[in-house]
Amino acid sequence: MAEQEATMEAPEAPETNNLDSDIYSTRQLVTLMSEKGYDKKASKEAIQDIISCVKDSLLKGKTIKFINFGTFSSKIAEPREMINPLNKEKIMTKPRRQVRFKASSSMKSVD
């Protein structure tokens, strides 16, 4: 029997457009903006300022609405009784702030 060598070629990486891929960090947003012709440093500062403003507003209990994107809101979650699974002791949780996001109807229709 003649031994056959198995050769596997790596599949070619598909061409991806940055607009089609998921954006997980400020760095990816800055890269995307620089590809569109915006200054990298100014883009990074603008993105960080926007995130900071949204965060500060939510901490103050305000609602932030981005037209054609969605609405961020926050509320204080009431304390509730929970049971510790290890010792079955009943404990009360502390009140905490919950952030909510509701996509606009135009975002919901995007595939």
C-alpha atoms as a printed R data frame, in Angstrom:
    type eleno elety resid chain resno       x      y      z
1   ATOM     1    CA   MET     A     1   0.000  0.000  0.000
2   ATOM     2    CA   ALA     A     2   1.283  3.378 -0.922
3   ATOM     3    CA   GLU     A     3   1.024  5.943  1.839
4   ATOM     4    CA   GLN     A     4  -0.737  9.095  0.859
5   ATOM     5    CA   GLU     A     5   0.163 12.395  2.370
6   ATOM     6    CA   ALA     A     6  -2.772 14.339  3.608
7   ATOM     7    CA   THR     A     7  -2.361 17.970  2.835
8   ATOM     8    CA   MET     A     8  -4.726 20.507  4.172
9   ATOM     9    CA   GLU     A     9  -4.708 23.999  2.891
10  ATOM    10    CA   ALA     A    10  -5.906 26.711  5.160
11  ATOM    11    CA   PRO     A    11  -9.037 28.281  3.780
12  ATOM    12    CA   GLU     A    12  -8.641 31.812  2.566
13  ATOM    13    CA   ALA     A    13  -9.772 34.383  5.046
14  ATOM    14    CA   PRO     A    14 -12.945 36.028  3.847
15  ATOM    15    CA   GLU     A    15 -12.674 39.675  3.015
16  ATOM    16    CA   THR     A    16 -14.343 41.581  5.775
17  ATOM    17    CA   ASN     A    17 -15.476 45.114  5.788
18  ATOM    18    CA   ASN     A    18 -15.099 46.768  9.192
19  ATOM    19    CA   LEU     A    19 -18.711 47.861  8.957
20  ATOM    20    CA   ASP     A    20 -19.814 44.212  8.786
21  ATOM    21    CA   SER     A    21 -17.858 42.996 11.807
22  ATOM    22    CA   ASP     A    22 -18.796 43.433 15.450
23  ATOM    23    CA   ILE     A    23 -17.311 46.379 17.306
24  ATOM    24    CA   TYR     A    24 -16.197 45.500 20.810
25  ATOM    25    CA   SER     A    25 -13.912 48.324 21.890
26  ATOM    26    CA   THR     A    26 -13.050 51.972 21.576
27  ATOM    27    CA   ARG     A    27  -9.933 50.942 19.654
28  ATOM    28    CA   GLN     A    28 -12.056 49.350 16.927
29  ATOM    29    CA   LEU     A    29 -14.261 52.435 16.716
30  ATOM    30    CA   VAL     A    30 -11.202 54.695 16.425
31  ATOM    31    CA   THR     A    31  -9.780 52.483 13.668
32  ATOM    32    CA   LEU     A    32 -13.087 52.561 11.832
33  ATOM    33    CA   MET     A    33 -13.281 56.346 12.111
34  ATOM    34    CA   SER     A    34  -9.692 56.782 10.923
35  ATOM    35    CA   GLU     A    35 -10.514 54.667  7.856
36  ATOM    36    CA   LYS     A    36 -13.343 57.105  7.165
37  ATOM    37    CA   GLY     A    37 -10.895 60.012  7.245
38  ATOM    38    CA   TYR     A    38 -11.231 61.251 10.812
39  ATOM    39    CA   ASP     A    39  -8.210 62.043 12.990
40  ATOM    40    CA   LYS     A    40  -7.395 59.113 15.320
41  ATOM    41    CA   LYS     A    41  -6.662 61.185 18.421
42  ATOM    42    CA   ALA     A    42  -9.736 63.369 18.020
43  ATOM    43    CA   SER     A    43 -11.881 60.290 17.340
44  ATOM    44    CA   LYS     A    44 -10.676 58.559 20.490
45  ATOM    45    CA   GLU     A    45 -11.296 61.643 22.612
46  ATOM    46    CA   ALA     A    46 -14.765 62.129 21.121
47  ATOM    47    CA   ILE     A    47 -15.761 58.501 21.756
48  ATOM    48    CA   GLN     A    48 -14.453 58.609 25.334
49  ATOM    49    CA   ASP     A    49 -16.290 61.902 25.948
50  ATOM    50    CA   ILE     A    50 -19.560 60.440 24.651
51  ATOM    51    CA   ILE     A    51 -19.208 57.325 26.804
52  ATOM    52    CA   SER     A    52 -18.336 59.463 29.828
53  ATOM    53    CA   CYS     A    53 -21.377 61.714 29.302
54  ATOM    54    CA   VAL     A    54 -23.699 58.724 28.921
55  ATOM    55    CA   LYS     A    55 -22.257 57.096 32.046
56  ATOM    56    CA   ASP     A    56 -22.539 60.291 34.131
57  ATOM    57    CA   SER     A    57 -26.112 60.894 32.967
58  ATOM    58    CA   LEU     A    58 -27.161 57.348 33.795
59  ATOM    59    CA   LEU     A    59 -25.609 57.615 37.259
60  ATOM    60    CA   LYS     A    60 -27.736 60.728 37.813
61  ATOM    61    CA   GLY     A    61 -30.854 58.775 36.787
62  ATOM    62    CA   LYS     A    62 -31.357 60.552 33.478
63  ATOM    63    CA   THR     A    63 -32.523 58.952 30.223
64  ATOM    64    CA   ILE     A    64 -30.403 59.274 27.088
65  ATOM    65    CA   LYS     A    65 -32.099 58.986 23.718
66  ATOM    66    CA   PHE     A    66 -30.110 58.567 20.502
67  ATOM    67    CA   ILE     A    67 -32.337 59.191 17.483
68  ATOM    68    CA   ASN     A    68 -32.477 56.142 15.146
69  ATOM    69    CA   PHE     A    69 -30.418 54.097 17.631
70  ATOM    70    CA   GLY     A    70 -32.131 53.641 20.964
71  ATOM    71    CA   THR     A    71 -32.666 54.793 24.526
72  ATOM    72    CA   PHE     A    72 -30.515 54.181 27.589
73  ATOM    73    CA   SER     A    73 -32.185 54.489 30.966
74  ATOM    74    CA   SER     A    74 -31.399 53.510 34.527
75  ATOM    75    CA   LYS     A    75 -33.382 52.723 37.615
76  ATOM    76    CA   ILE     A    76 -32.713 51.642 41.155
77  ATOM    77    CA   ALA     A    77 -33.482 47.964 41.696
78  ATOM    78    CA   GLU     A    78 -35.232 47.431 44.999
79  ATOM    79    CA   PRO     A    79 -33.611 45.156 47.569
80  ATOM    80    CA   ARG     A    80 -34.942 41.620 47.490
81  ATOM    81    CA   GLU     A    81 -34.692 38.516 49.579
82  ATOM    82    CA   MET     A    82 -32.427 35.746 48.327
83  ATOM    83    CA   ILE     A    83 -31.383 32.383 49.701
84  ATOM    84    CA   ASN     A    84 -27.717 31.461 50.009
85  ATOM    85    CA   PRO     A    85 -27.494 28.021 48.310
86  ATOM    86    CA   LEU     A    86 -24.650 26.860 50.559
87  ATOM    87    CA   ASN     A    87 -26.260 27.323 53.943
88  ATOM    88    CA   LYS     A    88 -29.896 28.140 53.014
89  ATOM    89    CA   GLU     A    89 -29.622 31.431 54.914
90  ATOM    90    CA   LYS     A    90 -31.969 34.189 53.805
91  ATOM    91    CA   ILE     A    91 -30.210 37.420 52.887
92  ATOM    92    CA   MET     A    92 -31.333 40.791 51.533
93  ATOM    93    CA   THR     A    93 -29.614 42.252 48.485
94  ATOM    94    CA   LYS     A    94 -28.576 45.891 48.424
95  ATOM    95    CA   PRO     A    95 -30.378 48.364 46.177
96  ATOM    96    CA   ARG     A    96 -28.437 48.794 42.939
97  ATOM    97    CA   ARG     A    97 -28.651 50.744 39.724
98  ATOM    98    CA   GLN     A    98 -29.722 48.827 36.633
99  ATOM    99    CA   VAL     A    99 -29.032 50.130 33.129
100 ATOM   100    CA   ARG     A   100 -31.522 49.362 30.387
101 ATOM   101    CA   PHE     A   101 -31.309 49.785 26.625
102 ATOM   102    CA   LYS     A   102 -34.268 49.803 24.273
103 ATOM   103    CA   ALA     A   103 -33.470 49.745 20.564
104 ATOM   104    CA   SER     A   104 -35.364 52.171 18.348
105 ATOM   105    CA   SER     A   105 -37.774 50.798 15.772
106 ATOM   106    CA   SER     A   106 -35.336 51.694 12.974
107 ATOM   107    CA   MET     A   107 -32.583 49.638 14.692
108 ATOM   108    CA   LYS     A   108 -34.915 46.690 15.179
109 ATOM   109    CA   SER     A   109 -35.564 46.557 11.449
110 ATOM   110    CA   VAL     A   110 -31.817 46.328 10.600
111 ATOM   111    CA   ASP     A   111 -30.796 42.808  9.590
